[in-house]
Amino acid sequence: MRMKAELRKDQIMNAAIQLAECVGYDNVKRADVANAAGTSNALVSRYWGTMTQLRTAIIRHAVATENLTVIAQGLARNNHQAKKAPDKLKRKAARHLIDIAISA
């Protein structure tokens, strides 16, 4: 049975977020996202088109779900979407990054 489109899209985005946490949102590759989500490259492309669009969606999703690791990555890379996050969230992401550095 086929998965509903919105559920599949969420599944793919969750895989992309997990990859971004590990390798950095700007190092995420379409094939890796597709593989992690158990789908095809074509389906990832169908939902997000270019890798630029996918990476933008990753940052937007991170901001919406308050994924501090990915937001911090975006801020470190001067990402436009990450910079649009609320100031309070940007401060939390920066503190999160400092906490990670201290504990390493």
C-alpha positions as CSV (number, residue, x, y, z in Angstrom):
1,M,0.0,0.0,0.0
2,R,1.3,3.4,-0.9
3,M,2.0,6.0,1.8
4,K,0.1,9.2,1.6
5,A,2.1,12.0,0.0
6,E,2.2,14.3,3.1
7,L,3.4,11.4,5.3
8,R,6.0,10.5,2.7
9,K,7.2,14.1,2.5
10,D,7.4,14.3,6.3
11,Q,9.4,11.0,6.3
12,I,11.8,12.4,3.8
13,M,12.2,15.7,5.7
14,N,12.9,13.8,8.9
15,A,15.6,11.8,7.2
16,A,17.1,15.0,5.8
17,I,17.1,16.6,9.3
18,Q,18.8,13.6,10.8
19,L,21.4,13.7,8.1
20,A,21.9,17.5,8.6
21,E,22.5,17.0,12.3
22,C,25.3,14.5,11.5
23,V,27.0,15.9,8.4
24,G,25.7,19.5,8.3
25,Y,22.8,20.8,6.3
26,D,25.0,22.1,3.5
27,N,26.6,18.7,3.1
28,V,23.3,16.8,2.7
29,K,23.1,15.0,-0.6
30,R,19.9,14.0,-2.4
31,A,20.9,10.3,-2.7
32,D,21.7,10.1,1.0
33,V,18.3,11.6,1.9
34,A,16.6,9.2,-0.5
35,N,18.5,6.3,0.9
36,A,17.8,7.2,4.5
37,A,14.1,7.7,3.8
38,G,13.9,4.5,1.8
39,T,12.7,6.3,-1.4
40,S,14.1,7.4,-4.7
41,N,16.1,10.4,-5.7
42,A,13.3,11.3,-8.1
43,L,10.8,11.6,-5.2
44,V,13.1,13.8,-3.2
45,S,13.4,16.0,-6.3
46,R,9.7,16.0,-6.9
47,Y,9.0,17.5,-3.5
48,W,12.0,19.9,-3.3
49,G,13.4,20.3,-6.8
50,T,16.9,21.5,-6.4
51,M,19.3,20.9,-3.6
52,T,19.2,24.6,-2.8
53,Q,15.4,24.3,-2.3
54,L,15.9,21.2,-0.2
55,R,18.5,22.9,2.0
56,T,16.2,25.9,2.4
57,A,13.4,23.5,3.5
58,I,15.8,21.8,5.9
59,I,16.6,25.1,7.6
60,R,12.9,26.2,7.6
61,H,11.9,22.9,9.2
62,A,14.7,23.3,11.8
63,V,13.4,26.7,12.7
64,A,9.8,25.5,12.9
65,T,10.7,22.5,15.1
66,E,13.4,24.4,17.0
67,N,16.2,22.0,16.0
68,L,19.0,23.9,17.6
69,T,21.8,21.9,16.0
70,V,20.7,22.6,12.5
71,I,19.8,26.3,13.2
72,A,23.3,26.8,14.6
73,Q,24.8,25.3,11.5
74,G,22.7,27.7,9.4
75,L,23.8,30.7,11.5
76,A,27.4,29.7,11.3
77,R,27.0,29.6,7.5
78,N,25.2,32.9,7.4
79,N,22.1,31.2,6.0
80,H,19.4,33.7,5.1
81,Q,16.6,31.4,6.5
82,A,18.4,30.8,9.8
83,K,19.0,34.5,10.2
84,K,15.2,35.0,9.9
85,A,14.6,32.9,13.0
86,P,13.4,34.7,16.1
87,D,16.2,36.3,18.1
88,K,15.3,34.1,21.2
89,L,15.7,30.9,19.1
90,K,19.0,32.2,17.5
91,R,20.4,32.8,21.0
92,K,19.3,29.3,22.1
93,A,21.0,27.8,19.1
94,A,24.2,29.7,19.8
95,R,24.1,28.5,23.5
96,H,23.5,25.0,22.3
97,L,26.6,25.2,20.0
98,I,28.7,26.5,22.9
99,D,27.5,23.7,25.2
100,I,28.4,21.1,22.6
101,A,31.9,22.7,22.2
102,I,32.5,22.8,26.0
103,S,31.4,19.2,26.5
104,A,33.6,17.9,23.7
